[in-house]
Amino acid sequence: MDRSPLIPPVRATLLFLAALASGATPSAAQDIPLDTAELASDDAADADSSDAVRSVLADVVTAYAVPDMPAATFLGTTPATIARPATGRDFLVGLASGVDENGRARQGFALEASPLAVIPGLGISLDQYRAAGFNPRYLLANLLLSLGAAQAAGDTAPTTLAYGLRLTVFDAGDPMRDPEFLRALGDSIARCRPRTPLGGIPHADRPTQLTAELRDLMDERHDRAVRCMGSHTRKLARRYARAHWNASNVTLAYAGGERLNRSSFAERRHAGDRVWVTAALRAGTAAQAIAYVDWSHVRDAGIRSYSAVTYGARVNVGSEAVNGFAELLGQERFHAPGGGGASGRSWSAGVELRAAMSLWISAGLGERFRQTARPDAVAVIASLRWGISLGSRLSPGN
Amino acid sequence: MPAHVGPIDPTRPIDIEIAGLSSHVIAFALWSRLPDRDTWTVLGQGRTGDGTFGPHILTLDGIPHAQIYYWIAASNPARPHAAFHARVRISQHGAVVSHGEIDIHGTTDAAGNESVEEWIDLL
């Protein structure tokens, strides 16, 4: 569990800000439901479909980050458990778990894998990862594949199988390419080494069976060392993330889906595609410009097929904990139900205060705030909005 | 289970090389113990990964039935739950001793860390 402790200065200003934030927005941390959870049922009436699209347009956009797991975002679900195989064998076992005994897709299946981990012989060393210039190994190391399956509400609704990939093309805030961070990391984990070997190790010329007590002691020492490392690396990661909150980066993702009638792989049709791209540009030590584009094509029994482009641009000025921001968000929808297209656009500007890891309080002016403002509301945005959270790469809260 | 490495040529020193083969920072500590002794002596410690040096090589007298105890830690906070790979290679006079290549595999935890503690019997 993340503890999300409040940062001391934030604690002091929280009450003040809560009083001030009568115009603040309680932005939901949900992605746009351009997906099967909202729009999957074959039997739904056109009116339902139009309502769904209208509701999407009303929401416009609340999350502007490339998703961590594109397949799950495509499905509109948050998997309870995600298989993350670290070996080829685990990957095959994970894939097999997505199919039931009758050869049909299993509901709730979610798997995320790095090709580097699951394809034997593809491993790369830290030096190879850090090689300067065009580095295919770096791209491969930052490629994540995801798979998921979900069924929309209703017993007869088809299952949607989604597949996705996420690729960090460039990230100036990657700590594992920073020699200073690596040196500090090496020094800090080295502090967790045991002072001496464990007592009671059998001699080489007198081999004896290792006792269960000795094994238990080794396990205890292992747990202690790993806890110690975790404590050191979390501190380092936090410090690094704070210093690189506005690093330049480019990330893209793709997700597609197949609708499986009665969960059968033989009876499938394409459900749609979605592509995300974000690019962030550092400007000095205290500013960052971000652009976001998300293209979607949803296909569902023809009548409810549509395409949409969601876009955004934002400028942050401040620090990792307090930002002034201005943003323009919009969405253009083509071939929407009812004929023709639709569009929505909004702007806003204001101040955001990081209350805890990945939790932001937001107050400001603009379309987004006006639409959703409520008296006494304080926005707590529990997501990696715009992908600038401290947790975006280092997960120091874990 | 400890690795059994050898036979060791008692007339030559042995080289022990520690290298990280995955995108993790590796820290290590090694001790050695002579046959018929109960105490361990520090052989060396260090870390890889900052690009200023390659694999570490430590030297020990070639003594059959001596032992090497190692602690190897791997860390990559940007990549939790990932497989790591390190290697301890024991060679004499430039050639790897029989069974002298010990691959250390593991999976890091949610914070991207893991450590392994084990020993090697020289035959």
Interface residues (C-beta under 8 A of the other chain):
Chain A: R84 A86 T87 S114 A117 G123 I124 S125 L126 D127 Q128 Y129 R130 A141 D174 P175 M176 P179 L182 R183 L185 G186 D187 I189 A190 C192 R193 P194 T196 P197 L198 I201 H203 A204 D205 P207 M218 R221 H222 A225 V226 M229 G230 T233 R234 L236 A237 R393 L394 S395 P396 N398
Chain B: A19 G20 L21 S22 S23 H24 V25 I26 A27 F28 A29 W31 R33 P35 D36 W40 Q45 G46 R47 T48 G49 D50 G51 T52 H65 A66 Q67 Y69 W71 A73 S75 N76 P77 A78 R79 P80 H81 A82 A83 H85 T107 D109 A110 A111 G112 N113 E114 S115 V116 E117 W119 D121 L122 L123
